[in-house]
Amino acid sequence: MLAKDANALIQVKNLKKYFPVTKGIIRDKVVTWVKALDNVDLTLASRDVVGLVGESGSGKSTLTKVLLLLERPTSGEVLFEGKDVFGLKGNDLKSYRHQVQAVFQDPFSSLSPRLRLKNIIAEPLMVDHKLSKQEVEDKTARALSLVGLDPSMMNLFPHELSGGQRQRTAIARAIATEARIIMLDEPTSALDVSVRLQIVDLLRRLQRELGLSYLLVGHDLAMVAYLSSSIAVMYLGQIVEFATTKELLQNTLHPYTRALISAALPVRSRYKKERIMISGEIANPFNIPPGCRFHPRCSQRKAICSESEPVLKDAGEGHRVACHF
């Protein structure tokens, strides 16, 4: 378990999120639990970019929902500047919601088709009722300018924009509240290949200019590695490896991370040492394997792997890994 870090913006400590599976006419009997998150520790510092990678079903989206207060954890803590976010009330809660924003995967569904751009971006600014109409309009125009859109476009509807412009609008909405942390849930995967790099470069520029911190969720390890200062690898609700991006790519320790790198990085990448294939699919979260959760798919498994669950331990240089070998 992580010790309290006074320099952390967000610190996740021993976080668990279990979803009940019920049966019966009124669904009143719990028969098992889906362990979406299980003993997750993670720290996001100021101006930091942490990548979160893993297959679908590994718990990435559930973690971001907990941080956005869309889900309450089963146990554990989420601290924002040392304060428990689930204990925040009143102005402190409003402040947290302003400072922690999100950009979702699909700009076609994350923007209301009934609202003009100025209303989409201004909506989170109107919550406190402290800004005048002119101040809201000025902040909206500035946010549009920062993401590379002309403020004259603020009267358009989302259907009048391209996919890249829609995602720029979603980013503008996130930064309009002067957020310090943005959850990026696969921000480029729904876009045309031709505009993905433009959005990635925009996110890098905003991070530098505004001093933002990102939690970047993605399947595309190459994109995550390009943006992130450190990477956490998740499998079946747990972080199995964490390190700075350079250290993770140069000194990959977990077999699952090696397989992800092998599958995701270009053939000629200097970090792709060999082609690794893993069999099968991620296990059913209703029935998690005993011992190491990855062992049924691991070519290096030994007897201990099916008997004892490895803990996330320090391997030096801030590199942590959960593997017996």
N, C-alpha and C positions, 0 to 999 in steps of 0.2 A: 504494500500500500504506500502511495506517495505521501511524503511529509508535506505540510503546508508550505507553499511557495509564495513569499510576499511579493515577488516580481511578476507573478502570473496574472494575466487578465482573466482567463477562465481555467479552472482546475477541476478535472473530473477525478473523483476518488472512489474506488471500489464500487463502481456503478453497476447496478443490476436492473434489468427490465424484463419481467416475465409476463407473458400473456396467457390467461387461463383458457383451456379448451374444455367446454362444458357439454353436457348432454341432458336429456330429460325434456319433458313437455315445455317447461318454462326455463330450460337451460340453467338449472340451479345446482347441478352437480358437477364439480370440477374433476375431470378424469386425468388430466395431465397439464403440463405447462410448456409453453414455447419460450425457450430461454434466448430471447433476441439479443440481450446484452448480459454478459456474465463476468463480473469483476474487472471492469474496464477502468484503467488509469490513463489519463492524458492531460497534458498541459499545453495551453496556447498563450504565448507571451505577446507583449506589445510588438507590433510590426512583424509578427511571425506569420509564416505560411506553412501550415501543416497539411500534408496530403493524407487522405484516407482511402486505401485501395483494398480490393477484395471482390470475390464473386458476388452475384446477387444472392441475398439471403445471409450475408455475413454480419449484418447489423449496422451498416454504415448509415442508412437513412434513419433508422430508429435512434441512433445517437444524436443526429442533427435535430430530430423532432424533440428529443428531451431537452437539448440546449435551447431550442426555440420555445420551450414551455408548452409544446403541443402534446406532450406525453409526460406523465409523472413517473419517476422511477420507482421500482419495487423497493430498492434500498440503495444506499450510497449517497454521495454528495456531489453537487455541482456548485462550485464557488466562483463568484464574480468579484474580483478584487477583494477576496477574502470573505465575502458574504454569501450565505446560502441563498441561491436564487429562488428556491421554492418557499422561502420565508419572507420574500420581499412583498411589500404592500404599498398602496398609495403611490406617491410620487417616485419612490425608489423602484417600484415595479414598472412604472411608465418609462423611467429613465433607462432601465435595462432593455425594455422592448425597443426603445429608440436606438440604443447603442449596439444591439445585436439584430442584424437584418439578414435576409436570405435572398438568393437568386436561384430560381429553380430551373430544372432541366429544359422544360418545354415552354418557350415564350408564347406559343399559340394558345396555351390554356392558362398560363399564370397571369395574363392581363385580361381584364374585363372587356369584352367586345362592345359594351354599352357606354363606356366612358371614353372621353377624349384624353389625350396624353397628359394635359395639364391637370385633369382630375385624378388620373391614376397616380401621378407623382406627388400631387399635393395632399392626397387623402391621409397619409400618415402624419403630415404636418398639421392637420386641422384638429388632431385629437385633443391637444392641450388648450385650444382656443386662446392662445397667448399672442399669436402672430396676426398682424393686420393683413388685409387682403393683398396689399401691395408687397408686403414682406414675403408672403407665400408665393406670389407670382415671381418675385425676384429669385427666391431659392429654387423654384421650379426651372426657371430659365438658366440659372447657373448649373444645375444638375445636368440639364440637357447639353449644355456647352461642354461640360467636363467629359461626357461620354461621346462627344463628336457629332452631336445632332444640332441642327439649327433651331434656336428657340422659336422661330416662326412656325415650327411643326407642332407646337403644343396643342393646336386645335384639331389635329388629325385624330382619327380612330385607329386602333391597332390593325384593322384589316387593310388599311391604306399603306402599311409599312412592309418592308421585306423582313425575312426571318432575322437577319443580323440587326436591323433597326429595332425590331421588337425586343431582342435581348439587350440592346443598348438602353432601351427604355426601362426594362426591368432593373438593370444596374443603376440607372439614374434614380429610380424609386428607392433603391437600397441606400444610396449615398446621400439622398436629400435630407435625411434626418441627422446628418453628421455622425453616422454610425462609426463605431471603432472596430467592430467585428462583423464580417459577412460570411455566412454559410453558403458556399458555392456547391450546389448539388448537380454535378455533371453539366456545367454551364455551356458546353459547346457540343454535346453529343447529338442534339436535335438540329444542328445547323449544317448548312452545306459546307463541304470541305473547303471551298474557296474563301469562306469568311471565318472559319474557326481560328486561324492564326491571328486575324485582326482582333477578335474578341479576347484572345489570350494576351496579346500585347497591350490591349486597353486595360485589362485587369492588372497587369504588371505596372503600367504607368500610374494608375490610380493608387495602387498599393504604395508606391514610392512617394507620390505627391501628397497624398492624404494621410499617410502613416497608418494604413489599414492593416488589420490582421485577418487572414482567411483560414477557414477550415474547408479544404477542397476535397469533395467527394468525387471519385471517378473510377471508371473501369480502364480508361486509357492511361496506362502507366507512363508512357512517353510524355503525354501532356502534363500529368501530375508532377513528374520529375522536372520538367521544364519550369514549372511555376513554384514548386515547393522548396522550402529550406530544409524540411524534414518530412519523413513519411512514416505512417503507421499502417501496418498490414493486418487486416482483420480476417478471421476465419471462424464461422459458426459462433458469432457473438463475443469473440475474444480477440485481443491484440496479440498476435504471435511474433511480431518483430517490429522494432521501432529504432530509427537512427536518423542522423542527418542524411540528406539525399545522396551526397557524395559517398559517405561511408556505406550506406545501404547498397548502392550500385557496385562499389568496388570490393566490398567484403560481405557479400550476401551469405547469411548463416542458415536461414530456415529453408527446408526443401520446397515449401509452398511458395515462398518469395522467389526462389530460383526459377520455379516453373512459370510464375507470372512474368518475370523479366524475359524469360526465353520466348514466351508467347507474344509479348507486347512490343518489345524493342525491335528496331529494324535489323535485318540480317547482318549488316556491316557495322552495327554499333560496337564500340570497344568494350561495352559492358556486357555484351551477350557472348558468354564464353562457350556455351553449348546449347543444343536443342533438347529441351526436356519435355517429355510428355507425361501427363498424369491421367490415370484412368478413372472412369466413373464420374459422378457428379457430387456436389456438396451434399452432405448427409441431411436427412429429414430432421428439422429442428424439434419435432415431436419425440424423436428417439436418437439422442446424441450418443455417439459411440463412447465406450468407457476409455479411460486413459487419454492419450493424445487424440484430439478430435480429428486430426488429419491422418492418423495412422492407416485407415483402410485404403487410402489412395497413395501412400508414401512408398516409394521403391526402396528406401533405406530403413524401413521399420525393423525393430527387434522386439523380443518378447516383452520388454519393459514398457514399450510404447502402448500396448493394449492393456496394461495393468495400472500404470501410474500416470497421472496428468502432470505434464511439465509446468513449472511456474515461469513467469516472465522474470528473467534474471539479467543482471548487468554483465555484459561481455567486454566492457572497456570502451572508452571514447564516447560515452553516452549511448552506446549501442546495447539494446536489450532484446533478448530472444527467448521464446518458450519452446525449447527443444532439448531432449535428453542428450543429443549428440552435437 
